[in-house]
Amino acid sequence: MRALSPSLVRKVEAVPTHEENMQMPPELVHWNPERPAFKGRIGERYAPKRPLNNFGDLLGPVIARELLRRADIEPDNNQTSGRVITVGSILHFCKTGDTVWGTGRNGKIADKRHKFKTLDVRAVRGPVTRAFLQSRGVDAPPIYGDPGLLVGHLWERDQLATGHRRSDYRVLPNFHDFHEVTGRLSPRTVDPRHDLWKVIGQIAASELIVGSSLHGIIVAESLGIPARLVQPATETLHKYEDYYRGTGREKFTPAPDKKTALKWGGEPLPDYDPQPLLDAFPYDRWKH
């Protein structure tokens, strides 16, 4: 990973708390559905619901607010300049006129569910998403990168890892796949639905990340930590291809299982320059 200019990187006094980051302004669109608090028929019908809190889907507003803070812009001042869509495979959430920064398409979502006609696209996750937008007549510049790649440039690895046990590797599955490993849980298995900063801290305290969590891979690589995709049980490879190609890697090799992933080690780290993604951030949506 290439270094940012010194003016864009500085040490923060403290990592924000989970509670602080849950107070997101409405224009920073992200995915965090409510699910039943308990399993089974009773849970579906009667139990209270709670947010899923998949850590990767919470990253967008956190990173956007940090960039705004560093630019001395108050993110809650603006309520009139539309919506900004950030991290995640949530392109189908877009409405005509929305601003897109680092978003990706969900390959499982049918074309007809994308209702927008025009978008203000500043950056997309990768060339797969860009090609889809272009096929619909939406202009999208070749500026690539999931904003999760900025974690390692906004916060220091050692600081994030403070208070977490060091490990030679950790397993971080996609939340859809988490039930597949619940019978084989170990201290090295990370639940992606835990507190955002706890998950990031566990990644930072690891020497290798393996699993099907895309943002587990992205955050690890942003911190200079090798990562290896384990073939997901419920996901297509669409979003992974988009990410890898967006960071200059046309080929990647998912491991069939954890054992093989540990044997292979991580994919080569990307030679990724984050400056174009940073320059594309829509600060103007908050400036009057």
C-alpha positions in Angstrom: 0.0 0.0 0.0 1.3 3.4 -0.9 1.7 6.1 1.8 -0.5 9.2 1.9 0.9 12.7 2.1 1.8 13.6 5.7 -0.9 16.3 5.8 -3.6 13.5 5.4 -2.2 11.2 8.1 -2.0 12.0 11.8 -2.3 10.1 15.0 -5.7 10.3 16.6 -5.9 10.6 20.4 -8.4 7.8 20.8 -10.3 5.3 18.7 -14.0 6.4 18.7 -16.5 4.4 20.6 -19.1 2.1 19.0 -21.9 4.3 20.5 -20.5 7.5 19.0 -20.3 5.9 15.5 -23.9 4.6 15.6 -25.2 8.2 15.5 -25.1 8.5 11.8 -26.6 11.4 9.8 -29.4 10.3 7.5 -27.6 11.3 4.3 -24.8 8.7 4.8 -26.7 5.7 3.5 -25.6 2.2 4.7 -27.1 -1.2 5.2 -28.0 -2.3 8.8 -31.3 -4.2 8.8 -33.1 -5.3 12.0 -33.3 -9.0 12.7 -35.2 -10.9 15.4 -33.3 -11.1 18.7 -34.1 -14.8 19.0 -34.2 -17.7 16.6 -37.2 -19.8 15.6 -40.8 -19.1 15.0 -41.4 -17.3 18.3 -38.4 -15.0 17.5 -39.8 -14.2 14.1 -43.3 -13.4 15.3 -43.0 -11.9 18.8 -39.4 -11.2 19.8 -37.9 -7.7 19.6 -35.6 -6.9 16.8 -32.1 -5.5 16.9 -29.7 -4.2 14.2 -27.6 -6.8 12.5 -24.5 -4.6 13.0 -22.3 -6.4 10.5 -19.0 -4.4 11.0 -18.2 -4.0 7.3 -21.6 -2.3 6.6 -21.0 0.2 9.4 -17.6 1.3 8.0 -18.9 3.8 5.4 -20.4 6.4 7.8 -17.5 6.0 10.2 -14.9 6.7 7.6 -16.9 9.5 6.0 -17.4 11.3 9.3 -13.7 10.9 10.1 -12.7 12.5 6.8 -15.1 15.3 7.5 -13.8 15.8 11.0 -10.3 16.1 9.7 -11.4 18.7 7.2 -13.1 20.7 10.0 -16.6 20.1 8.5 -19.5 19.3 10.7 -21.3 16.4 9.1 -24.7 17.2 10.7 -24.9 20.7 9.3 -26.2 19.6 5.9 -29.6 18.1 5.4 -30.4 19.4 2.0 -27.9 18.1 -0.5 -29.2 14.6 -1.0 -27.8 11.3 0.0 -24.3 9.9 -0.1 -23.9 6.1 -0.7 -20.7 4.6 0.6 -19.4 1.2 1.7 -21.1 -2.0 0.8 -22.7 -3.9 -2.1 -25.7 -1.5 -1.9 -25.8 0.1 -5.4 -29.4 -1.1 -5.6 -30.2 1.3 -2.7 -29.4 4.3 -4.9 -32.1 6.7 -6.0 -31.8 9.1 -8.9 -29.5 12.0 -8.0 -27.6 10.2 -5.2 -23.9 10.6 -4.8 -21.8 7.4 -4.9 -18.4 7.1 -3.3 -16.8 3.6 -3.2 -20.0 1.6 -3.5 -20.3 -1.8 -5.2 -23.0 -3.7 -6.9 -24.5 -6.8 -5.3 -24.3 -9.6 -7.9 -27.3 -11.3 -6.4 -29.6 -8.4 -7.0 -31.5 -8.4 -10.3 -30.9 -5.5 -12.7 -34.5 -4.4 -12.5 -34.1 -3.6 -8.8 -31.8 -0.8 -9.7 -34.3 2.0 -10.1 -32.1 5.1 -10.5 -31.8 7.0 -13.8 -28.8 9.3 -13.1 -26.2 9.3 -10.3 -23.4 11.5 -9.2 -20.6 8.9 -9.2 -17.4 10.0 -7.6 -15.8 6.5 -7.2 -16.8 2.9 -7.2 -15.5 -0.3 -5.5 -14.1 -1.7 -8.8 -14.4 -2.1 -12.5 -17.2 -4.6 -12.3 -19.4 -2.1 -10.7 -18.3 0.6 -13.1 -19.1 -1.6 -16.2 -22.6 -2.2 -14.8 -23.2 1.5 -14.4 -21.9 2.3 -17.9 -24.2 -0.4 -19.3 -27.1 1.7 -17.9 -25.8 4.9 -19.3 -24.5 6.2 -16.0 -21.1 8.0 -16.2 -18.6 6.6 -13.7 -15.0 7.6 -13.5 -12.3 4.9 -13.3 -11.6 5.8 -9.6 -11.6 2.6 -7.7 -11.5 1.4 -4.1 -13.7 0.3 -1.2 -13.4 3.1 1.5 -12.5 0.4 4.0 -9.1 0.6 2.4 -8.6 3.9 4.2 -8.8 2.3 7.7 -5.0 1.8 7.8 -4.4 5.4 6.7 -6.7 7.0 9.1 -5.8 5.0 12.2 -2.6 3.3 13.3 -2.4 -0.5 13.5 -0.7 -0.6 16.9 -3.3 1.7 18.3 -6.2 -0.3 16.9 -4.6 -3.5 18.3 -4.2 -2.2 21.8 -6.1 -4.4 24.3 -6.4 -7.4 21.9 -4.5 -10.6 22.1 -1.9 -11.0 19.4 -2.5 -14.0 17.1 -0.7 -15.6 14.2 -4.0 -15.8 12.4 -7.7 -15.2 12.8 -10.8 -16.5 10.9 -13.3 -13.9 9.9 -16.3 -15.3 8.0 -19.0 -13.4 6.2 -22.0 -13.1 8.5 -24.0 -15.3 6.2 -21.4 -18.0 6.7 -21.0 -17.6 10.4 -23.4 -20.4 11.2 -21.1 -22.7 9.2 -18.3 -22.3 11.7 -20.3 -22.0 15.0 -19.7 -25.7 15.8 -16.0 -25.1 15.4 -15.5 -21.8 17.2 -12.2 -21.0 18.7 -10.6 -17.9 20.1 -9.3 -17.2 16.6 -12.8 -17.0 15.1 -14.2 -13.4 14.9 -17.9 -12.7 14.8 -18.4 -9.9 12.2 -21.4 -8.7 14.2 -19.4 -7.8 17.3 -18.6 -4.2 18.1 -17.1 -2.5 15.1 -13.9 -1.4 16.9 -13.5 -4.8 18.5 -13.5 -6.5 15.2 -11.1 -4.0 13.7 -8.9 -4.4 16.7 -8.8 -8.2 16.4 -7.9 -7.8 12.7 -5.1 -5.4 13.7 -3.7 -7.8 16.3 -3.4 -10.7 13.7 -0.6 -11.6 11.3 -3.0 -13.3 8.8 -6.7 -13.1 8.2 -8.6 -15.9 6.4 -12.3 -16.2 5.7 -15.2 -15.0 3.6 -15.7 -11.6 5.1 -14.9 -9.1 2.3 -14.3 -6.3 4.7 -12.2 -8.6 6.9 -9.9 -8.9 3.9 -10.1 -5.2 3.0 -9.3 -3.9 6.5 -6.5 -6.4 6.9 -4.9 -5.4 3.6 -5.3 -1.7 4.5 -3.2 -2.4 7.6 -0.6 -4.3 5.7 -1.8 -7.7 6.9 -2.0 -10.5 4.4 -5.5 -12.1 3.9 -6.9 -15.0 2.0 -10.4 -15.4 0.8 -12.0 -18.7 1.8 -14.7 -19.8 -0.7 -18.0 -18.4 0.6 -20.8 -20.8 1.2 -23.6 -18.4 0.4 -22.0 -15.6 -1.7 -21.0 -15.4 -5.4 -17.5 -14.2 -6.2 -18.9 -11.0 -7.8 -18.0 -8.5 -5.0 -14.6 -10.1 -4.3 -13.7 -9.9 -8.0 -14.8 -6.2 -8.0 -12.6 -5.5 -5.0 -9.5 -7.4 -6.2 -9.7 -5.9 -9.7 -10.2 -2.4 -8.2 -6.9 -2.8 -6.4 -5.0 -3.8 -9.5 -5.2 -7.6 -9.1 -6.9 -9.3 -12.1 -6.6 -12.8 -10.6 -7.2 -14.1 -7.1 -7.5 -17.6 -5.7 -10.0 -18.5 -3.0 -9.1 -21.3 -0.7 -11.6 -24.2 -0.5 -11.3 -24.2 3.3 -9.5 -22.7 6.3 -6.8 -25.4 6.4 -5.8 -24.6 2.8 -6.0 -20.9 3.4 -3.5 -21.2 6.2 -1.2 -23.3 4.1 -1.3 -20.8 1.2 -1.1 -17.7 3.3 -2.4 -14.3 2.0 -2.8 -13.0 -1.5 0.0 -10.5 -2.5 -0.8 -7.2 -0.9 -2.1 -4.6 -3.4 0.0 -1.7 -4.7 -2.9 0.6 -4.2 -2.7 4.4 -4.1 -5.6 5.7 -2.0 -5.1 9.4 -3.0 -7.6 9.3 -6.0 -10.3 7.8 -3.7 -9.6 10.5 -1.1 -9.6 13.2 -3.7 -13.0 11.9 -4.9 -14.7 12.2 -1.5 -17.8 14.4 -1.9 -16.8 17.2 0.6 -19.0 19.6 -1.4 -22.1 17.8 -0.2 -21.4 19.3 3.2 -20.1 22.7 2.1 -22.5 25.6 1.5 
